[in-house]
């Protein structure tokens, strides 16, 4: 094979490799069925100073819930700013068995005790999915005023 043909073959192989590398993953996978999804329906909070009680209800396929993440931000002057980004100071992660999700048909009740003492907190609750690409379910931000 002549050097020119060898160079042409190597160039063609490089183009083929680059083209093949562009194939594959294009977007996140979608659940096969809506029966696989779950959603945080309700969240209620109450204060038991210095702790916060968080209870709620998850509907849908609760067997696909990997954990419940409760994020707490010690609120300061930015607390009254609805457009300000939420930046968690502390995170509390609970497994479904710790919360009794399966036995309680998606209902849970837990208590968290922030270590950073404040008179006002912002709270965000997320039900995390077991599976990559399956969406998590997040319930907005809650303001908790401590007595």
N, C-alpha and C positions, 0 to 999 in steps of 0.2 A: 504494500500500500504506500502510495506516495505521501510525502509530508503534507501536501495540500489536501488530499482526501482525508488524511488522518485529522487535520485541523477542522475540516467541515464536519466530520463525524462527531468530534468532541463538542463543537458548537451546537450541533443538533441535539446531542445528549443533554447539554446544559439547558437549552431552551425547554426540552421535554421535562427535565427535573423542576425547573421554575414553574412551568405550567401545572404540573402535577401537585406541587406544594400549595397552590392556590385553591385546590379542591378540598372539600371536607367541611369542618365546622363553620356554619354561617350564622347561627343564632342559638339561643338557649332552647333546650328541649321543652316541649309542651307536655303536660300531663295527658295520659292516654284517654282519660275520662274525667268529667267533672266530679264523679264519685270519689276521685282520689284527693280532691281539694279539702281544705279546712279553713275556717275563718273565726277570728276573735269576734264574738257577737257583742258581749257587754263586759265592761270593766267598772268596778266600783271600788272606791278607796275610803278608808276611815282612819282616824288617828288614834293610836294607843301610845301616847307619848312615852318614850322617844322613838317609837316604831310606827310603821305604817302598815295597815292591813290592806291587802289587795285581793279582791275576789273577782271572779268572772266566769264566762261561759264560752267554750269553743265548740262550734258546730261543724258538721261535716265528718270527714274521715279522721278522727282523732288518733288513729293508729299510725298516721304519717307524721305526727308531731314528734320532733326530736327533743325539744326542750322549750321552756318558757323563759325568756330573757326580760328582766325588769331593769331598766336603766334609770338612774337617779342623777339629777343635776341640782347642785346647791344653787338656788336662785338668788341673784343679787339685783343690781339695778337693771340688768338685762331681762329679768323675769317678766316684766310687763311688756316686753317687745315680742309680739306674736311672730314677726318676720325674722327674728334672730335665729340662727341655727341652734339646734339642740346639741349640746356637748356633754356627754355623760361624765360625771365625776366617779360614779360607782356603778358596778353591774352585779346583778344577782341572777344566776342561772339555775333553773330547777328542771329536773328530769320529769317525764310524765308519771313515773312511779312515785316520786317524792310528793307530787301533787294529787295523786289518786285520780288522774284524768280518766283512765279506762273504766275503773269501777264506779266513778261518779258521773258517767256519761258526758264528759267534757266540762263539768263544773269544777272549779278549783277555789281554794282559799289559802292564802299564805301570809306570812308576816315578814317584813324586811326592816332592818334597823340600820339606817345610814350611819356611818362613822363620822362623817363631816356634819357637825351640828349646825342647823340653820332654822330660821323661822318660816322659811318658804322653800319648797322644792318643786322641781318640774319632774314629771315621771312619764316614761314611755314603756309600753308593754309590747313584746313581739313573740309570737308563736313561731318557732323555727322548724323548718321542714327537714325530714330525714334525707330527702333526695335532692341531689344537685339539679338545679333548673326548675324545681317545683317551687312556686312562690311562697315566701313567708307571709304571715298575716300580722300587720302592725296596727295598733290602735293609737290614735293621736296622742297628744301631750295633755297631761293632767297637772293642775297646780294644787299642791297640798300645803295648807297653812297649818303650822304647828302652834299649839296653844302656848 
